[in-house]
Amino acid sequence: MTPEHEPDRFTQPPDPFRGPPDSPSGAPDPEHPRAELQDEALLNAPMHNGPGAADVPVRKSWQGRLLGISFAIFAFEIGLFLVIFPWMGDSWDLNYIQSLGPVLQNVWDEPYFRGAISGLGFLNIYIGMLQIARLFRRSN
């Protein structure tokens, strides 16, 4: 392939919905077969509440609320487990990962590792609480 026929690696391919690259406006090409579909998709796109839009309360369906509450409960339970379980002596020591090798056993028994696992638990509890607060803030 000769250099004049080689594609430039630093330019992006032309957008099929835009006009010619030298057009000053870069407006959509009305001759393109999918131009009408793009315009229709833009007209039917959902609008968001911006600074100029009227504040319309968005109602959440009961399935969305149930999913949010379920996620919050799940995150809280996992967090509670991760906070408490590493510090339970007998239960923490009986596992498959610890028996894989002496290096893993030494890491598994370190208080710093247990503290890191508990830290992840506190993070999960925090996420669950944020989710519950967000759900109650939206419902009011």
C-alpha positions as CSV (number, residue, x, y, z in Angstrom):
1,M,0.0,0.0,0.0
2,T,1.4,3.3,-1.0
3,P,1.6,6.2,1.6
4,E,-1.0,8.3,-0.3
5,H,-3.6,5.5,-0.1
6,E,-2.8,4.7,3.6
7,P,-5.4,5.9,6.0
8,D,-4.4,8.5,8.5
9,R,-4.2,6.9,12.0
10,F,-4.9,10.2,13.8
11,T,-8.2,11.2,12.2
12,Q,-11.5,9.8,13.1
13,P,-13.7,8.3,10.5
14,P,-16.5,10.6,9.3
15,D,-19.8,10.5,11.1
16,P,-22.5,9.0,8.8
17,F,-25.1,11.3,10.1
18,R,-23.1,14.5,9.6
19,G,-22.6,16.4,6.4
20,P,-19.4,16.6,4.5
21,P,-16.4,17.3,6.7
22,D,-15.8,20.6,5.0
23,S,-19.3,21.9,5.7
24,P,-19.1,24.8,8.2
25,S,-22.2,23.8,10.1
26,G,-21.6,20.0,10.3
27,A,-25.4,19.6,10.0
28,P,-27.0,16.2,9.3
29,D,-27.1,15.2,5.7
30,P,-30.8,15.2,4.7
31,E,-30.0,12.8,1.8
32,H,-28.8,10.1,4.2
33,P,-31.3,7.2,4.5
34,R,-31.1,7.2,8.3
35,A,-31.4,11.0,8.8
36,E,-35.1,10.8,9.4
37,L,-34.7,8.1,12.0
38,Q,-32.1,10.1,13.9
39,D,-34.4,13.2,13.9
40,E,-37.3,11.0,15.1
41,A,-35.2,9.4,17.8
42,L,-34.1,12.9,19.1
43,L,-37.7,14.1,19.2
44,N,-38.9,11.0,21.1
45,A,-36.0,11.1,23.6
46,P,-37.0,11.6,27.2
47,M,-36.3,15.0,28.6
48,H,-34.5,15.6,31.9
49,N,-35.3,18.3,34.4
50,G,-32.6,20.9,33.8
51,P,-32.3,24.4,35.2
52,G,-34.8,25.7,32.7
53,A,-37.3,22.9,32.9
54,A,-40.4,22.9,35.2
55,D,-40.0,20.8,38.3
56,V,-42.2,17.9,37.8
57,P,-42.0,15.2,40.5
58,V,-40.9,11.9,39.1
59,R,-43.0,9.0,40.5
60,K,-41.1,5.8,41.0
61,S,-42.9,2.6,40.4
62,W,-43.4,0.1,43.3
63,Q,-41.0,-2.3,41.6
64,G,-38.2,0.3,41.7
65,R,-38.9,1.0,45.3
66,L,-38.9,-2.7,46.2
67,L,-35.6,-3.2,44.3
68,G,-34.1,-0.2,46.1
69,I,-35.2,-1.5,49.5
70,S,-34.0,-5.0,48.7
71,F,-30.6,-3.7,47.6
72,A,-30.3,-1.6,50.8
73,I,-31.2,-4.6,53.0
74,F,-28.8,-6.9,51.1
75,A,-25.9,-4.3,51.4
76,F,-26.6,-3.9,55.1
77,E,-26.6,-7.6,55.8
78,I,-23.4,-8.3,53.8
79,G,-21.8,-5.4,55.6
80,L,-22.8,-6.6,59.0
81,F,-21.5,-10.1,58.2
82,L,-18.2,-8.7,57.0
83,V,-17.8,-6.6,60.1
84,I,-18.5,-9.4,62.6
85,F,-17.3,-12.6,61.0
86,P,-13.5,-12.0,60.7
87,W,-13.4,-11.6,64.5
88,M,-15.2,-14.8,65.3
89,G,-12.2,-17.1,66.1
90,D,-13.4,-20.6,65.3
91,S,-15.6,-19.9,62.3
92,W,-12.9,-17.6,60.7
93,D,-10.2,-20.3,61.0
94,L,-12.3,-23.1,59.4
95,N,-12.2,-22.4,55.7
96,Y,-10.7,-23.7,52.4
97,I,-8.6,-20.6,51.5
98,Q,-6.5,-20.9,54.7
99,S,-5.6,-24.5,53.8
100,L,-4.2,-23.6,50.4
101,G,-0.8,-22.7,51.7
102,P,1.2,-21.4,54.6
103,V,1.5,-17.9,53.0
104,L,-2.2,-17.6,52.7
105,Q,-2.6,-18.9,56.3
106,N,-0.3,-16.2,57.6
107,V,-2.1,-13.4,55.7
108,W,-5.5,-14.8,56.7
109,D,-4.6,-14.7,60.4
110,E,-3.2,-11.1,60.3
111,P,-5.3,-8.6,62.2
112,Y,-4.7,-6.1,59.5
113,F,-6.3,-8.4,56.9
114,R,-9.3,-8.9,59.2
115,G,-9.5,-5.1,59.7
116,A,-9.6,-4.6,55.9
117,I,-12.4,-7.1,55.6
118,S,-14.3,-5.3,58.4
119,G,-13.6,-2.0,56.6
120,L,-15.3,-3.4,53.5
121,G,-18.2,-4.3,55.8
122,F,-18.5,-0.8,57.2
123,L,-18.5,0.5,53.6
124,N,-21.4,-1.9,52.7
125,I,-23.3,-0.7,55.7
126,Y,-22.7,2.9,54.7
127,I,-23.9,2.2,51.1
128,G,-27.1,0.5,52.5
129,M,-27.8,3.5,54.8
130,L,-27.3,5.9,51.9
131,Q,-29.7,3.9,49.7
132,I,-32.4,4.0,52.5
133,A,-31.9,7.7,53.0
134,R,-32.2,8.3,49.2
135,L,-35.4,6.3,49.0
136,F,-37.0,8.2,51.9
137,R,-35.9,11.5,50.6
138,R,-37.5,10.8,47.2
139,S,-40.7,9.6,48.7
140,N,-41.4,12.9,50.6
